[in-house]
Structure formats: structure tokens, C-alpha cells
Amino acid sequence: MSITRGPKGIKTVTEESGPMPTESMDSQQLPLSSAAPSNGPANGLDSSIAKLYGEPLADLPKDLYIPPDALEVILEAFEGPLDLLLYLIRRQNFNILDIPMSEVTQQYLRYIDEVRAHNLELAAEYLLMAAMLIEIKSRMLLPVRAQPGEEEVEDPRAELVRRLVEYERMKLAAARIDEMPQVGRDVAVAQVVLEQSMTARLPSVNPVDLQAAWRDLLRRAKLVTHHTVSRETLSVREHMSKILKQLQAAQFVEFSELFAEAIQSGGGVPVIVVHFLALLELAREGLVEITQAAPFAPIYIRLGYQPQ
């Protein structure tokens, strides 16, 4: 059984019936040894290697055949070609601003060949990066002359270095964000269940606010109040009889005293107006006389005839 790296940083664990040599990208092979099961318990534990229909199985069958690719464990380690290049550079402590393209390209191509040897599909972006590395390597091997007007020749690795630096910055930022507490992973949202039988608590009302609301209600009521004019029947003839009856008891009656009874009755202005109209009607018919002794002197009313 051996562990090798697959596409996109995939580690492949293959269990075979016989030893099969594999060459990893970093020239390291991790052998996994398995001890033969014993008939007795080891360290106080059950020595059975498996259970078949609920029965413990202590030894492997003699005719058991295990295919070469019987067991494959896939672990994602690389998220793309830039992640793989960054791993190769950091693992060997290369300066990212001065990448040895020869060594990095050889290791990258060795990784591509190893993935193809295990019949695993390879993403197109990995092949594109391989072509880019070969191009950069070939451009560095060829002599380059500066063009007229240019001070220095551009480094073929400049674009690759820029992409690697930007990718590493984003990867570190994502790692710092992932270290922050997350809901559902590190913390849980507290939930409180309220009883349905609880009585809702109403807010208290300030007396000043209640008074202001009542005043606003009265103001709005006055805006829609309808003025009703009631008709009251007042007889001029009736008031004429009252004036004649009052003058028969006295020879002269002062003008203000003549209206004293009308004012005390509480009839208001309409009664006084009708009483005054009755006085004018009596004067027009000659039944009463309105006299005044001197200017600005009190006005007196008397009968215009002498009753027998």
C-alpha cells in the first residue's frame, strides 16, 4: 500500500495484491505496513479483522484477490495550479521574486506525469500552467536584446510572480477569515421559546399625553360641528299688549324700565328686538307717545290716549 499525490493536490492511497513501485512528485514514498492478524487478542482487543453476516472473521480467505486499485482515498490539497506552484516554492524555501524556473518546471511536469500514470483526469488549467512554465523557461534560455528606447528587458517571470503574490495574499486573507468564529461551526445561536399564555404588557400612558390627545380630539370635533339655526315664533301683537298693560299702571315709564321684563325673561336678543318693534308699532298707530324733556335727558313712554 502506498500514498501518492493525484490531480488538484489529490492524495491517492492504493492497496495492491503485490508491491508496485510508485514515484511521487517529491521523491518520497510512505509505505504502510500491516501486521498479520493473530489468532489471539492483542492488547486486550478483539483480533477479528472484519465481520461477515455478523460473525467475526479472524483470517483472510486463501483465495481472496485484491485488485491493484481496490482502495483509493482522495484528499483535496490543492485548489488549482497557482496553489500547486506556491506549494512547490514554499516547500523548498525559494524566493518568490526570483523563482528558479528550471527546478520548479521539472517538479511541476513530474507531478503532471504522475497524475497521468494513475489514469486520473487532469483539469485544463493545470495543462495551461504547464505550457506557461515551459514558455517562461524557454524565454529565459534564449538571449534577449533590449529594444531601442527601452532601458531594460522585462523579466519573463514578472507576470507569474505577480499572480503568485496576489494569490498568496488572497489565500492568507481567506485563512484569517476562516479562523473567525462562525455560526454553526464555533458558536450556536441562542433561541428562546416564549409561552403563548403570557399576557402582553401594555406601555404606560403619561397623563400629559392623554390630556393633549383629548384637546386634539375636541379641536377636530369643532371643525365638523354643524351650526343649527332654530326658528322661534315671537308675536309682535303679544308684546304690544304687554306694553299697553304696563303703561296703564303708570302715567310715564322710562325707556329702559319698559324692557326690564323682556330682559329678565331670558329670551335674549330676539325677545328684546321684538319688544322694540312692538313699541315702534304702537307709536306709529298713535297708541303711545315717546317724549323727552331736554336733549340727552331720559326718554319716557306714555299712553297716547286716556282710558275712561
C-alpha positions, 0 to 999 in steps of 0.5 A: 500500500502506498500514498501518492499525490493525484490531480488538484493536490489529490492524495491517492492511497492504493492497496495492491495484491503485490508491491508496485513501485510508485514515484511521487512528485517529491521523491518520497514514498510512505509505505504502510505496513500491516501486521498479520492478524493473530489468532489471539487478542492483542492488547486486550482487543478483539483480533477479528479483522472484519465481520461477515453476516455478523460473525467475526472473521479472524483470517483472510480467505486463501483465495481472496484477490485484491485488485491493484486499485481496490482502495483509493482515498482522495484528499483535496490539497490543492485548489488549482495550479497557482496553489500547486506552484506556491506549494512547490516554492514554499516547500523548498524555501525559494524566493518568490521574486526570483523563482528558479524556473528550471527546478520548479518546471521539472517538479511541476511536469513530474507531478503532471506525469504522475497524475497521468500514470494513475489514469486520473483526469487532469483539469485544463488549467493545470495543462495551461500552467504547464505550457506557461512554465515551459514558455517562461523557461524557454524565454529565459534560455534564449538571449534577449536584446533590449529594444531601442528606447527601452532601458531594460528587458522585462523579466519573463517571470514578472507576470507569474510572480505577480499572480503568485503574490496576489494569490498568496495574499488572497489565500492568507486573507481567506485563512484569517477569515476562516479562523473567525468564529462562525455560526454553526461551526464555533458558536450556536445561536441562542433561541428562546421559546416564549409561552403563548399564555403570557399576557402582553404588557401594555406601555404606560400612558403619561397623563400629559399625553392623554390630556393633549390627545383629548384637546386634539380630539375636541379641536377636530370635533369643532371643525365638523360641528354643524351650526343649527339655526332654530326658528322661534315664533315671537308675536309682535301683537303679544308684546304690544299688549304687554306694553299697553298693560304696563303703561296703564299702571303708570302715567310715564315709564322710562325707556329702559324700565319698559324692557326690564321684563323682556330682559329678565325673561331670558329670551335674549336678543330676539325677545328684546328686538321684538319688544322694540318693534312692538313699541315702534308699532304702537307709536306709529298707530298713535297708541303711545307717545315717546317724549323727552324733556331736554336733549340727552335727558331720559326718554319716557313712554306714555299712553297716547290716549286716556282710558275712561 
